[in-house]
Amino acid sequence: MTRRTAAYLGLTVGIHGWLMGTSILCVAGGYYAVLAEIVVIGLPISIAMSALGILALECVFRLFGRGRIFAVSLWGLILFVLGVLILLVNHWLAPVIETEPGLVDLLSRLGAVYKTSDAVPALCLIGSCGLLYVSVRACLQHQEEPALRF
């Protein structure tokens, strides 16, 4: 396995981490209806975010290699995905969890946080916009050179 493959596998597993953790809790607690609702909507969202992240990073990697712009793009992508996932948790997953009082109690006993202020994802998304602006600007300036190598 190459480093790039391992990195993209890590990105995919990391983006699916919220879904895996929630699924384990639902199975352990016997909340199969909640699990079905979460997986049916959450799995395609996570797959799409993983694919988008891999495609974006692959394009930047092919243009610049593993330099500064790749790092800026990676951090911008991480902040973007984190912001979107926190918004999903706050406005979609939390209401689904709150339909089952037993699941809310289980999460409380575990000390889990499943709802935050909307300021947290807003700050993540603002930070990602700044970092991705730098990355996109570098990519557009790089486009003036001859054809890309694919």
N, C-alpha and C positions, 0 to 999 in steps of 0.2 A: 504494500500500500504506500503510495507516494504521500508526501507532506500535504500536497494540495487536496488529494482525496480525503485524507484524514481531517483536514481543516473543514472541508465542506460537509463531511459526516458530522463533525462536532457542531457546526452551525445548524444542521438539520435537527440533531438530537436536542440541542439547546433551545431551539424554537419550539420543539414539541414537548419540552420539559413540563410546562404547565399542564398540558393535556395528560401526560403520563401520571403526574402526581395526583391530579384530580380523579383520574380513572381508578388509580389504586385505592384512594379513599372511598370512592363510591362502591367499588367491589367489596372492600373490606367491611363497609357498613351495610351492604345490601341495598343500596340505593340505585337499582338498575334502571329505573325510569329516568332518573336524572342523568345517569351515565349515557343512556341512549341519546338524550337530547343534547348533551355536551359533545359527544363524539360526532354525531351527524353534522353539526354545524362547525365545530372546532377543528376537526381533522382537515377538511378542505381549506379552511383559512390558514392553518399552519403549513400545509403543503404548499399553498400558493406563496406564502411569505418566504418559505425556504427556497423555493425555485427562483423567486425574484431576487433574493439575496445572492444566491449562487451565480445567477446570470450577471448581476451588476458587478460582483467582485471579479468574475472571470473576465469581463470586458476591461475593467481597470487593470487587472493583472497582466493581460495581454498587451495593453498599451504601455504600462509603466514598470512592470515587474513588482518586486516586493519592496518598493521604496517608500518614501514619505507619503506620496499620494495614496498608495494602497492602504497604509495605516490610517490616514485621514478618512478614506472611504469606508474602511472597516468600522471605525468608531462611529461614523455617521450612520451606517447601517444598523449597528447595534443599538444606538440611541433611538433610531426610528422604530425598529421592531419592538423595543422595550416600551416605547410610548404607545404604540398601537395595541400591544398586548395588555398593557395596564388599562387602557380605555375599554377594551373588550371585557376584561375582568370586572371593571367597575359597573359597566352599563348593560352587560349581557349575562356574564357568569354569576355575578352576585345576586341578581334577582332570581335566577334559576336555583341557586343554592338556598336562598331564603324561602323557597316554596316547601322545603323539607326542614322542619324545626330540628329534627334529630341530626341532620347533617351540619346545621349551624352549631349545634351543641358539640358535636364531634370536633369540628374545626376549632371551636373555642377552647376545648380541653387540650387540644394539641398546641395551642398558642399560635395558630395560623392566622395570617392576615389575608383576607380575600377582598378587601375594599379599602381604597385609599382616597385621598383628596385628588381632585382633577388637576391640581397644580403640578403634581408629580409628572403625569404624562405630558402636560403642556410644556414643562421645562425640558423634558426629553426630546419632544418634537422640535422645539425651538433650537436646541443645541444641535440636533441632527440636521436641521435646515442650514445652519451655518457651516457645518463640516461638509455636507454634501454640496453646498455652493462652491466651496473651494475645489472639491473633486471634479464637479461638472465643468467648472471654468478651466481647469487644467486639461480635461479631456477635450473640450472644444478648441483650445489653443493647440493641442496636439493633432487635431484633425487636419490642420493646414498642411501637414507633411504628406508625402505620398501614401499610397494605399496601406491599409492595415494588414498585418500578417495574421491569418486565421488558420 
